[in-house]
Amino acid sequence: MRLSDLQSKDVVDILTGEKIGNVVDVEISDDGNIIKMLIYEKKGIINMLRGTEEVSITWSQIKKIGADVILVSRNL
């Protein structure tokens, strides 16, 4: 899987069903494993003027990577 494949997927919290945002980057360990994903969190229309907020999702929070979506649990 490539980073560009991850970037095209929506990231969704499985506990709330809320779309968190989209992957913008990943942090990789020295041995080549993904440590965490950086996501630009999507905010409501009012907050669009303020920009987006970067959220970090660790590998242990990722529950499933599907064809169109990455399911995560932010409440560990």
BELQUI-V218907 format. One record per backbone hydrogen bond with DSSP energy under -0.5 kcal/mol. NH is the residue of the N-H (numbers start at 1). CO is the residue of the C=O. Records with the same first field share a line. If there is no record, write none. Layout:
NH = CO + CO
This chain:
5 = 2
6 = 2
7 = 3
8 = 4
9 = 6
10 = 68
11 = 21
12 = 10 + 70
13 = 18
14 = 12 + 72
17 = 13
20 = 11 + 18
21 = 11
22 = 40
23 = 6 + 9
24 = 38
25 = 38
27 = 36
28 = 26
29 = 33
32 = 29
35 = 27
36 = 27
37 = 57
38 = 25
39 = 37 + 55
40 = 22
41 = 39 + 53
42 = 20
48 = 44 + 45
49 = 46
50 = 47
51 = 47 + 48
53 = 41
55 = 39
57 = 37 + 55
58 = 56
59 = 35
61 = 58
62 = 58 + 59
63 = 61 + 71
64 = 71
66 = 64 + 69
70 = 10
71 = 64 + 69
72 = 12
73 = 61
74 = 72
76 = 74
